[in-house]
Amino acid sequence: MLSKNKIDLFIKVALGTLLIIFLRVELVFSDLLPTGGDMGAHIVPTKFFVSELFNNFKLSGWSQDWFAGYPIYYFYFPLPPIITSLLNFVFPFSISFKIMVLISQVLLVISIEMLMRKNIKQFSFYGFGVGLIYLLTESFTIFGGNLASSLAGQYSFTYSIAFANLSIFYLLKSEYKYKTEIASLFIGLSVLTHLIPFMIYLPIFAFCFLKSNVKVYKKISSFLLFLFISIRFTISLFLNLEFTTNMTYTPYTQVSDLVKSDILPFAIGAIIYIIFSGSKASLKVISGFELYLLSISIYLFFYGPESALWNGRVVPFFNLGIIILFFTLLQINIKNLTKKIQGKYPLLLFVLFINGYFMYLYYSKWGNTYRTTTISIILIILIMTFISINSDNFLIYTSLVSLTFATLSYLPHWLNWNFTGYESKDNWSDITTLYEGLEELDPGRIMWEPNSDLNKYGTPMVLMTIPMFTDHQSVEGLYFDSSITTPFHFLTVSGLAERPSNPVGGLTYINGEFDKGFRLMEELGVDYFIAYTSSIKDKANMNENFNFLFSNEVFNVYSINTKKVELVNDDLYLFESPGFYERLKSAIFRESSEQNFFDAAYESFKNESNYKIIENYDKSFTDSSDKNSELSISELNIGNNLITFKTNKPNQLHLIKVSYFPNWKITNGHGPYRISPSFMAVVPNDNFVEIKFESTNIEKALNFLSFFSLCGGLLIAYAYKKRFSDVK
C-alpha cells in the first residue's frame, strides 16, 4: 500500500506529464515554424526582436517589415520575445518560440493551483484541476487566457494572467521573507506581458499591498522594484498612444456574451449552492479575490467606457472568478457529496464507471487521429484513478480531470495544426516557390490580396511572413494597433481584393473599386502586388499600371512604378495639434471634442484630395523658388534605424513614405513632420539627407529612472535589513 506522501507525489508527476503530453511536447521540439491564427504571424516580430533588438541590448525599436514601418515593441509586450531570445541560446528559433508558448500554458495552470492553496507548501490538486479546466475552455478563441486564445496568438495575455495570479498568491498566502518584493516583481512582469490583465489585477493588488502589515521600508523597496520592471515600457506606451490605430471593436451587450456555455454550469452551481447552503462556515471560504474578479468583470462588461478596452477582453476574468468560486465551494463540501453514496465500493464503482465513459468519449473523438497522445492521456488518468482508490477526494478529482478531456471538441486538432508548422502543410511549396521568385526581385514593399482560403497554408496571414523569408516588406502585418498606417492600408487593399477582411471599424471601404485601390497603393509607395484570386488577376492583367513579373500558378506577382520620396507639391492644410492632455485623453478614451489628425488625413486620402494635412509645420523653413528642375533622388536607403538619400532640392519639403513616429530625427534640417496619410515630411538643409531613429529624451530619462529604482529598492532593503539585524 502506497503512503499518502507517495500518492501525492505520483499524482503531481502524473498531472504534469498529462499536461505536457496533451500540449504535444514532441511537436514543440520539432524544428518547424509554428502557425495558426495570429501565431503564424507573431513569429516575424519575435524573430526581429531576437536578431535585431535583443542582440543589441534593446527592448524596442523600429521595423520596416510591416505597414510602411512601425514602432516595434512600443505597444506590444517585450517579455515573451525576451524569453524566446534566451531560449534561442540553446534551441533553434522555431523550437524556442514554441517552448515559450508552452511555458505560458503550464505557468497559467501552476499559478491557479497556487492561488487555491491553503498555504504555500500544500499543493492543491483541485487548484491544478481548476487551472486545467480554465485552460481548456473552448467557448472563445481570441479574448485571452485559455489555450484556444493562446493558439490564436494571445499567449502574452496568458503570461500576464499567470504572473498576476502569482503576485496575488505571494502577497496574500506566502510566508516567505521576501514575499512583498516577489509579489511586486510578478505584478511588474504582468505589465510587461499584457496591459489588460495588469489593469484588472492592479486595484486588488494595490489594496492588499497597502493593507498588508509588512514594514514601510519593505513596501517602498518593493514599489521601487516594480518601477524598475515596468516604468520604461508603460510610460513610453501611454505617451505614444496617439500614434496607434483605434480598431473600434464593437462591444458586446448580451449576458450570453459574458457567461459562455461552458462556464454556465459552474455559474449555476455556485449560485444554487450559495442560495441554499445552510452552512455559513462553508461560505466563509469564499475569498475577496474571486468576488473581485466577478464584480469588476461584470461592471466593465456592461458599464465600462467604450475606449481602448474592448469589453470582450474581460470574459477571461469572469471565467476565472466563477471557476475558482465553484471549486472552492466543491472542495470544502466534497465529503458531504461522497457521503450521499453509502459505502466505499459503490463510490468506487461509480467513479470507475463515469471515468471509463469519459475516456471512451475522449478516445472516440481523438483516438484515431492522435492515437499516441490520446492513449497516453487515458492511461495516465486510469492509473491516477486506481492509485486514488483509498481517497474520496482524489477519486472525485480524477473524475473532473477525465470530464475535462472528454468534453474537448477542437483543441487537439488546433494544437496539431499549429505545432506541425508551416512546412508540413499541404501545398507549402506554393509559398516557397513564391518566395523564391520574390528573392529574384529588387527589395521592395509588397501589398498582397488577402483571402481566407490562404489558411490552407497555415493561417490566412501567411504572407505576413514575407519579411522573414525574403528581403521584401509586407504592407500588411499583424500588429494592427501599432502603426498609424494600418487604416490606410486596409482601406486601399479593400479595393484590390475579392474578399477583403476590412478589420478596422469606422472606415468606409472601397470594395470592388480596383482602379482606386491602385491609385491609393501608389500613394502608399507600394512596389509590388500579389494577386491570388482569378478575378483580381484578370483586373491586374487588364490594367496597364500593373507590370506582370511572374506566376507560380497560384499567385501572380506584379510591379508598380512608385516613389518612396517625393516633393510635396500639393496644397497644404496646416494642422495644429492640441495640447498634450487633450491628445492623451483622446488616445486613451478614443474620443475628442476636436478633430484629430487622423480624421483629417483619412478624409483627404479616401477622397483623393489635392491637398495634404501636415502637423505643426513652419513654412518659413522652405525655399520653393527652384521650380525649373525635376526632383532627383539617389542612393536611397530605408533601414530600420537610418534613412538616407541624396536630393537635388535642399530646403524644400520632401515627403518620405515611411510611417511617422516622433523618434525619427533629421540630422541637418527641419522635421520630420507628420503628413497625410501617415508619413514623414522633412526640409533638408543639405543635399545629403540623414534621418535617424533615436531614443527620445523622455525615454533616456525613463531608462535612468528604471535603473535608479532598482538601485534604490536594493539599497533600502539592504540598509533596513542591516539596521534591524544590528538592533537585534
KOLFI-358907 format. One record per residue: x, y negated, z negated of N, C-alpha, C in turn. Coordinates in steps of 0.05 Angstrom, whole numbers, plus 5000, padded with zeros to 4 digits. Layout:
N
XYZXYZXYZ;...
//
This chain:
728
501750245000500050005000501849755000;501349575019502949335020502149134998;504048994987503548794967502248554981;500948374964499648144975501647964989;504047934978506147764990506947865017;507148125020507948245046505648215066;503148245056500948205074500847915084;501247725065501247445072503447385093;505747495089507947445108507347565135;506247805135505547935161503447775176;501447675162499247525175500447265186;502247135172503546885182505046945208;506647155207508147225231506347295254;504247445248502247525268500847285281;500147095264498746855274500546695292;503046655283504946505300505346645327;505746905326506147065350503647055368;501347065356498847055371498646795387;499246575374499046315387501146285409;503546375404505746345424505146525448;504146765443503446945466501146825482;499146725469496846605483497746365500;499646215490500545975505502546045527;502846305532504346405555507346325554;508646405532511346325528513146435550;512446665562514146775583514146595607;511946455612511846265634513146005627;513045925602514445685593517445705599;518545945596521445975600522146065629;520246025647520846065675521545795688;523545795705524545545716522845455739;520345385732518345285752517145025742;516844835759515844575750512844595744;511944515721509044535714507344355731;504844435733502944275749500244275735;498144205749495444205737494643925727;492643815738491643555729493843345729;493743175708495842965706498543075700;498643315688501243435680503043455704;501943525727503543555751504743305761;503843075751505042815758506742705736;506142785711507742695688510742765691;511242975706514043055709515742845722;514542675738516042465753517242255734;515642115718516841925700518542055678;517742295670519342435649522142495660;522242595685524842645697526442375700;525042165707526341905709527541825682;525941875660526941805633529441965627;529442225633531742395626534242295641;533942245666536342185683537141895683;535241705681535841425685535841265658;534141345639533941185615535441315592;534741555585536041685562539041705565;539941765588542841785592544241515590;542741305592543841035590542940895564;542041065544541340965518539140755519;537140805536534840625539532240775533;530240645523527640765518525540665537;526140455552524240345571525740205593;524440145615525840015637523939965660;525039985684523439935708523940165728;521740245741521940455762520540355787;521840395809520640325835519040565847;518840785832517741035843514741005850;513240855835510340835839509440545840;507140495852505740245851507439995858;509240025877510939805885512639705861;513239895843514739835819513039795795;513839905772512339865747514139895723;513439765701514939795676514540065664;516640225662516340495653516940525623;515140655609515140695580515040435564;513940235576513039995561510240045550;508540185565505740235557505140525553;506740705564506540985558508641065538;508341295526509641345500512241495502;514341405490517041505496517941755481;516541835460517542065444517442325460;515242395474515342645489517642665509;518242455525520642475542523242485527;523342365502525742395486526142685478;523942815470524143105463525043265487;523943205511524743345535527643295541;528643055537531442985542533243145524;532543165499534243315480534243615488;531943725495531844005503533444045529;533643835546534943865571537943905568;539043855545541843925540542344225541;540144385535540344675534538944805558;536644705565535044835586534744665611;534044785633533444625657531044445651;530744245668528544045663525844175662;525244355681522544465681521844615656;523844765646523444915621523244725597;524944525597524944325575522244185573;521144115596518443985596516344165585;516344415593514244605584514544665554;517044685545517544725516516444495500;516944255511515844015498512844025495;511444105516508544135515507744355495;509144575496508644795477508944705448;510944555442511444465415509044295405;507944135423505643955415503344125406;502744355419500544515412500944665386;503344775382503944915357504044715334;505144485339505344285317502544185309;500744165327497944085320496744295302;496944545308495744755292497044755264;499644735263501044725237500244485221;499844255233499044015218496344045206;494444175220491744215209491844425187;493544625191493844825169494844685144;496844505147497944375123495944185111;494244055127492143885116490244035098;489744295104487844445089489044605066;491644565061492944705038491944585012;491944754992491244664965493644524953;496044614960498544484952500644534973;502944404970504944414992506044684997;506044864978507245134981505345344990;502745304987500845514991499745505020;500645685036499745705064496745745066;495445585083492545605086491945765111;491046015107490346185130487846065144;486045965128483645845140484445585155;486445445144487345205157488545265185;490045485186491145565212488845635232;486845775221484545845237483045595247;482745395229481545145237483145015259;485845015257487544895278487145045304;486945305302486645465326483945405340;481845395324479145335335479145055348;480244865334480344595344481944585370;484244715371485944715395484544835419;482945045414481745195436478945115443;477944895433475344795442475544725472;473344775486473344745515471244555526;470044405508467744235517468643975531;471243905529472243675544475143725552;476043585572478643645584480443395587;479643165576481242925581481442745557;479642775537479642585515482142615497;483342845496485742885480485243075456;487443185446487343335421487243635426;485543735443485344025447487244115470;487444375472489244485493488444405521;485744405526484844335552485744055560;485643865542486543595548489543585552;491043745536493943745538494743855566;493344065575493944175601493243985623;491343805618490743595637492643355635;494543375616496643165615496543005589;494743065570494442895546496043015523;498343135528499943245506501043035487;501442785497502242575479500242515458;497642525465495442485446495542705425;496042955434496243185416498543135396;500843065405503042995387502242785367;500942585376500242355358498342445336;496342615342494542715322496142885302;497943055312499443235295501143075276;502542875286504242705268502542555248;500242455257498442305238497442495216;496742745224495942945204498142985183;500543015193502843065175503342825156;502842585166503242355149501242355127;498742425132496742445111497342665091;498242895102498943115084501143035064;503342925074505542855056504742625037;503042455046502242235028500342325006;498542515012496542594993497042854978;498443044991498543304979501343394971;503343264983506043354977507043264950;508743424938510043354913513043304917;513743284942516543244949517442964940;519942944932521042694921520842464940;521342524966521342304986518842325003;516542404992514142445007513142185021;513441955007512541705018514141625042;516741655040518541595063517941785087;517542035081516942225103514342165116;512342095099509642025110509841785128;511441585120511741345136513141405163;515141585162516441665187514541805206;512741975195510842115212508741925224;507841735208505841555220507241375241;509841325237511341185258511641355283;512141605280512341785303509641805317;507441785302504841785314504441565334;505441325327505041095345506941125369;509141265367510941305389509941515409;507841655401506741865419504041795430;502441635416499941535427498841325408;497741115420496740895403494040945390;492341095404489541135394489441295368;490641535366490641675340491941505318;494041365324495241185304493240985294;491840855312489840655303487640775287;486841015294484641155279485641225251;488041315248489041415223490141185205;490940965218492240755203490640645179;488040595181486640485158486640675134;486140925137486141115114489041155104;490941155122493741175114494540935097;493840695106494540455092493240445065;490640525064489240525038490540715018;491140955027492341155009495241075002;496640945021499340855016499340644994;497640444996497540224977496540324950;494640514951493440614926495340804911;497240924924498941124912500541004889;501241174869502541074845505541084846;506641104871509541104873510640824868;513140814861514340554854514340364878;514240104871514039904892516439914911;518839964900521139964917521040184938;519740414931519440634950517440554971;515440404964513540314984514840125004;516539944993517839755011519839895029;521440085018523340225035521840395056;519640515048518040675067516940505089;515940275082514840095102517040005122;519439955112521639875129522440105148;522240345138522840575156520740605178;518240545170516140545191516640335212;517440095203518039885222520339965240;522340095229524640185245523640365268;521840545262520840725283519140585303;517440405295515140315311515340035322;516839855310516439575316517239505344;519439625355520339545381518239615402;517139855400515239945421512539805418;511439785394508739675390508639385397;510439225386510338935391510738875420;512639005433513038965461510639045477;509239255470506839345484504639125482;504139035458502038835455502638575469;505138485468505938235480505638245511;505838485522505738515551503038635561;501038655544498538775552497238635576;497738375579496538235601497538335628;499738485628500838585653500138885656;497838955646496739225651494139205666;493239435676490739435691488439535673;486239385674483839465659482339665677;482239915668480940125683477840115681;476839975661473939935656472440195657;473240385640471740635638468940585627;467040725638464240695630463840835602;462940695582462540815556460241015555;460541205538458341405534456341285514;453841385516451741275499450041485485;450241745493448441945482449742095459;448142185440449142345418450542595429;449442715450450642955461453342905473;454042655479456642595489458742595466;457742555442459542565418459642835406;457242955401457143225389456943435411;459243535418459443725441458243995433;457644155453456244415449457744605431;460444615434461944805418462444705389;461844455384462044345357459344335343;457244345358454544325347454044525325;454744785328454244985307455644905281;458044805282459444725258458044485245;457144295261455744065250453144145237;451644315250449044405238449644565212;451644745213452244905190453044735166;454744525171455644355149453344195138;451644095155449343925146447444095129;446844335139444944515124446044585097;448644645096449844715070449744485051;450444245060450544005042447743945032;445643975049442943915041441844125021;442444375026441144585010442944704988;445444624988447244734967446344644940;446344834922445644774894448144734877;450444764889452944754874454244484878;454144314858455544054861458544094861;459444304848462344344847463544404874;461944554890463044614917463044364935;461244184930461243934946463543754939;464643784915466843614907469443674922;469543914935471943974950472143814976;469943694984470043525008471743275002;473743245018475543015014474642775029;475742545022475142305036476242295065;478142465070479442465096477542545119;476242775116474442865137471942685139;471042575116468842395117469642135131;472142045127473041815141473141865171;474242095179474342155208471542145221;469642265207466942275217465641995219;466041845198464741575198465941385218;468641385220469941205238469341285267;469141545272468541645299465741565307;463841605290461041535296460741235301;462041075283461840785286463040695312;465440775318466840675342465440785368;464241025366462941135390460540975397;458940895377456340765383456440465380;458240365363458240075357460839935362;462940085370465439955375465339765398;467039565398467039375420468039505446;466839435468467839535494470339385502;472539495495475139375500476939575513;479539555506481439745518481040025508;479540065485478940325475476440445487;476740645503474440795514473240975493;470640955488469441085465469541395467;469941505491470341785493472741885478;474641705474477141775460476741845431;474441775419474041835390472842115386;471942245407470742505405472642705391;475242715398477042905384477142865354;476842625344476942575315474342665302;472142635316469542735305469743035304;470743165325471043455324472743555301;475043415297476843495275475443465248;474043245244472743205219470643415213;469043475233466843675230467943955224;470044035239471144305236472444325208;473944125200475144135173473044145152;470943985154468743985135467444255133;466744375156465344625156467044845143;469544865150471245085140472145035111;472244785103472744735075470444845058;468044795066465644905052465645215054;466345315077466245605080468345745063;470745625062472845745046472145755017;470845555006470145544978467945754972;466245804991463945974986464046244999;466546325007466746575021465946815004;466446794978465747014961462647044959;461246824959458346844959457346974984;458646925007457847055032458347355032;460647435023461347715023459647875003;458747744982457047884963454347964974;453547834996451047905009451048185020;453548285026453848555036454748725013;453148905003453749054980455749274986;457949284970459949494973462049424993;464349554990466749495006466449605034;465449855037465349985063463349855082;460949775073459149635091460449385103;461849235086463148985096465349055116;466849265110469049345128467849435155;465849595154464649695179463449465195;462249275181461049035194463248875208;465448835194467648675205468948825229;469349075226470549235248468749225273;466149245268464249245290464348975305;464148755290464048495304466748435317;468948505303471548465316471848625341;470948875340471049035364469448915387;467048815380465348685400466648435412;467848275394469048025403471448095422;473048295414475348365431474448485457;472248625457471148735482470348505501;469048295489468348065506470847925517;472847905500475347775509476747935531;476848195528478148365548476548365574;473948375571472348395596472648155613;473347925601473647675617476547645628;478547735612481247665619483147905622;482148145615483948375615484948455642;483348425663484248505690486048295702;485748045694487347825706490047785691;489947775665492347735649492547965629;493048195639492848445623494848445599;497348385604499348395583498748205560;498147955567497447755547494947835532;492947925546490347995533490648235514;492048445523492348685506494048615482;496148445486497848375463496248225441;494548045450492847895430490948085416;489748265431487748445419489148625399;491548725405492948895387493748755361;494648505364495348345340492948305322;490648235334488248185318487348445304;487448665319486648915307488448995284;491048965287492949025266492448845242;491948585247491248405225488848495210;486848595225484448685213484948925194;486449125203486949355187488749295163;490649115167492449035145490748895123;488548765131486948595113484648745100;484649015102482349165093481549105064;483549065047483049015018482548725011;482348555031481948265026479548165041;477448095026475047995039475647735054;477347565042478047315055479347365083;481347545083482747595108480847735129;479047895120477248035138475447825152;474347645137472747435149474447255167;476847205158478647025173479347145200;480047405201480747525226478247535245;475947555233473447545250473147275263;473847065249473646795261475746765283;478146875279480146855299479247005324;478247255321477347405344475047275358;473247145343470947005355472046775372;474046635363475246415378476146505405;477546725407478546825432476346935450;474247055437472147175453470446965468;470446715457468746505470470246345491;472746405497474246255517473146305544;472846085560471646115586473546035609;475645875604477345795626480245745618;480845715592483545635583485745835592;485346095590487446275600488146235629;486146175645486646125674488245865677;487445665662488745405665491645415656;492245565634494945605625496645735647;495545935660496946075681497445895705;495345735712495545555735497745345731;497845235707499845025701502645125700;503045345685505745435679506945625699;505345725718506645865741507845665760;507045405758508545195771507745145800;508744925810508344855838509245075857;511645175851513045345870511545605876;509845695858508445945862505645915876;504945665881502245625893502345705923;500045815931499745885959500145645977;501545675999501945466019503645236008;505245285986507045075977509044995998;509445166017511245096040510144856055;507544806054506444556067507744306055;508144316029509344086016512344066020;513644296019516544296023517344206051;515844296071516444206099515843916102;513743816089513143526090515443376078;516443456055518543316041521243336057;521643556070524043586087523943386110;521543346121521243156143521642866133;520542806109520942546098523842476093;525342676085528142636079529742556103;528642606127530042526151529542236158;527642106144526941826149528441636130;528641386139529841186121528041156096;529341106073527741076048525640856051;523240906040521140706042518840766023;516940596024514540606007512340746022;511140956010509241136023506541116010;504541066027501741096019500641346032;499141506016498141756027495141786021;493841936038490941966036490242156013;488942055993488142235971485842415979;485842655967483642845973483743065952;481343125941481243335920482143605929;482143655956483043915966486043955961;487543745956490343775950490843935924;488743975909489044135884490144415890;489744515914490744785921493744805918;495144575920498044565916498844535887;496944525869497644505841496044285827;495544065840494043845829493343655852;491043515851490543315872492643095873;494243075852496242865851499042965860;499043185875501643305882503443105896;502442935914504142755929505242525912;504442505887505742315869508642405863;509242655869511942755865513942685887;512942535907514742445929517342335919;517342145899519942035889521742245876;520642465866522242665852523742845872;522642875896523743065915525042925939;524542665942525642515965526742245956;527842095975528841835970526741615974;524141695975522041505980520441445955;518741245956516941185934514041235942;512441315923509541355928508141105917;506440975933505040745923503140835900;501941075903500141165882501741325862;501241265836502441415814500441475793;501441595772499641685750499041465730;500941305723500541125701499040875711;496440925716494740715727494840455711;494740475685494540245668497140075669;499340195676501940075671502739865692;501439865715502239675736499939495744;500539245748498439055757497939085787;499439255801498939315829496839535833;496239675812494439905813491839845828;490239645819487639605832487939535862;490039395869490339315897491039565914;492539745903493039995918490440155922;488840185901486440355904484340215922;484239955921482539805939483339865968;485939855973487039896000486540176010;487340375993487140656003484340756005;482440605993479640685996478740666026;480040486041479340456069480840656086;482840796075484540966091484141266084;482041326069481641606061478741686067;478441946074475842046079474242066053;475542146031474242176005475942045984;475941775982477641645963476741695934;478541675915477841725887476641475874;477441245882476440985871476140985840;478441025826478341065797478040805781;478740575792478740325777475940215778;474640185755471940075754471839785760;469539685770469139405774470139295801;471339465817472339375844470239425865;470239265886468539305909470239435930;470039695933471739845951470939815980;472839885998472339846027472240116041;470840306030470640576041469840566071;471440696087470840716116471940486132;472940276120474040046135476940096141;477540266160480340356165482140126173;481239956191482839736201483539536179;481539486162482139306139484039436120;483739696116485639846099488539806109;488839816136491539776148492539496141;490839296145491739026141492538976111;491039096093491739066065494339226059;494739456073497139606069499539446078;499239286099501439106107502138916084;500038806072500438616050501938736027;501638996023502939136001505839236008;506639186033509339256040509839556043;507739696053507939986056509440056082;511340246081512940326104511840566119;510640756104509641006116506841066106;505441216123502741306115502541606121;501441766102501042056106498042106107;497142216130494342286134493942586129;491642656117491142936111488743046126;486542896126484142996139484142936169;482543086184482443056213481342786221;479342686206478142436213480142206210;481642206189483641986185485942016204;486742256211488842296231487942176258;485342226265484342116290484341816290;483541696268483541396266486341286268;488241426255491041326256492241356284;491541576297492541626324491541416344;489141316339487941126358488640836351;490040796328490840526320493640476328;494140276345496840226356498740136334;497740056311499539976290500840206274;499740446279500840686266502740826285;505240856279507140986296507541276287;506541456302506741746295509641836294;510441966272513142056268513342356271;511842506254511842796256509442916242;509043166246506843316233507843596226;506943696203507543966196505044146197;503144056214500544186219498544146197;499344046174497543976153497443676149;499743556148500043266143501143136168;500042906175501242726195502642496182;505042426191506542206179506841986200;506241746192506441506209508141296196;509441126212510840896202509240646208;509640446191508240186194510439966193;510239776211512239566211511439346192;512739356169512139146148514839036137;514538826122516838696110516538696079;518838726066518838716036519238426026;520538256042521037976034520037796056;518437596049517337406068517437126057;517336926074516836656065513936626059;513236466040510436406033509536166050;508136226072507236016090504235956086;502936116070500136066064499835836046;497335726045496735526025496935645998;497635485978498035585951495835475932;494735645916492935565895494535595869;495035375856496635385831494935465808;495735675795494335785772495935725747;494735575729495935515703495035725683;496835885673495936095655495135975628;493036085615492135985589494236035568;493635945544495535975522495936265514;498036315498498736585491496436725476;495136595457492936715442490736805460;489936635479487736695497488536935515;491036945524491837165541491937425526;492837415501492937655485490137755478;488337575472485637645466484237765490;484737655513483637755538484638035544;487238075539488438335544487438555526;487038485500486138685480483238755484;481538545485478638585486477538585514;479238545534478538555562476138365568;476238135555474237935561475537655558;474637465573475737195572473636995582;473636765569471736555577472736415602;475336445609476436315632477136525653;477336435678478236615699481136685695;481836945698484537025695485837055722;488437105722489937115747488937345764;488337575752487537805768484937735784;482937615771480437555784480937385809;482537185807483137015830484737165851;486737315843488337465862486737675876;484937805861483238015873481437905895;480137675889478337555909479937475934;482337365930483937285953484837525970;485637745956486637985970484338125984;482038165971479838305982478738156007;478537896005477337736026479437656048;481937746045484037686064484137376068;484137236047484136946048486936836058;486936596069489436486079490736316058;490536386033491936246012492836455991;494736385976495736565955495536425928;495136585907495036495880497836515868;498836305856501436315844501236195816;502636315798502336245769504736065760;503935835747505935665734508235575753;507535505777509535445797509935135799;512435065802513134775804514034725833;512434575849513134535877515634375881;516534235861518834055864521434215869;521434475863523734635867524134715897;522134665913522034775940522734565961;524434635979525034466002524034616027;521934516039520734646062521234486088;523434336088523934166112524834326136;526134556131527134716154524834886165;523734796187521434946199522235066226;524735026234525435086262526335376266;527535496246528735766249527035976235;527236216245525736436233527236536208;525736646190526936766166528537006174;530937026163532737256167533537366140;532737616135533437756110535337986117;537538006103539438216108540438326082;541638566084542838706061540838726038;538338786044536238816024536639076008;536739055982536839285965534939245942;533039425940531039415918531539655900;532739615877533339825858531739795833;532239985815530639985790531439765771;533939665773534839455755535739205770;535939215796537038995811535838985839;535138735847534138685874536038475886;537138535908539038345921538438325951;538838095963538638065992539937795999;540437766025541337506035539237376052;538937116050536936976064538136726078;537036656100537936406113536136166105;534336206085532535996077532635946047;535035866037535035796009533235556003;532535525978530835305969528035315980;527235545990524435585999523235815984;520635815983519136015967519036285981;520236485970520336755981518436945965;516837095980515137295968516637565969;516937695946518237955944516138155936;515638355953513438535949514138765929;514738675905515238845882513538745859;512238915844510438835823511838645803;510238445795511338245776511438355748;513538275734513738335705515738125694;515238025670516837795660519737865655;520538115655523338185650525138135674;523938095698525638035721526637745720;529237695724530437435722532137385747;531837155759533537085782536036955772;538337035784540936935775541436645782;540736565806541236295815538836195831;536936085816534435995829532235965809;529835945819527435905802525536135806;524236215784522436435784523536665768;522536905773520336975790517636865779;515936795798513136715792511336955800;509136975785507137175794505537055816;505337215838503937115862502137345872;499837265883497937465891499037635914;498237895915496338015896497538065869;500038165868501238235842504238225842;505338075861508138085866509737855854;512337835862514137625852514737425875;515037185867515936975885518336825872;520336765888522636625878523436395897;524836205886526135995902529136015897;530636145915533536175910534935915916;537035865901538735625906540935685926;541235935933543536015950542636215970;544336275990543636476010543536755998;545136805978545237065965543237065941;541337245941539337255920539737505903;539737465877540137685858538137655836;536437865833534437865812534838115795;535138085769535738305751533438355732;533138615725531238685704532838695678;532038525660533538485635531638505611;532838565588531338545563530738255557;528338195548527637915541528837855514;528837605507529837515481528237645458;525637665463523937785442524638085439;525138225461525938505459528638535444;530438355450533038365436532638315406;530838125399530338065371529038305358;527238445372525838675361527838905357;529738935375531839135371533439085346;534138835342535638755318533838805293;531338725294529538755272529139055265;529039215285528739505281531139615266;533539545275536039625262536139515233;535339265230535339135204533439285185;531139365195529139505179530239775169;531639915187532840165179534940125157;536739935161538739885141537539785115;535539615117534239515093532839735077;531439905092530040125078531940315064;534140385077536040565065537440435041;538140175044539540035022537740014998;535239945002533439914979533040184965;532640394981532340654969534840744954;537140684965539640764951540140594926;539640334929540140154906538440224882;535840264887534040314865534340604854;535140784872535641054862538041054843;540140904850542540884833541840734808;540140534809539340374786537840544766;535940704776534340864758536041094746;537941204762539641414752541541314731;542441054734544140934713542640884687;540140814690538440764666538141024650;537741244665537441494652539941584638;
//
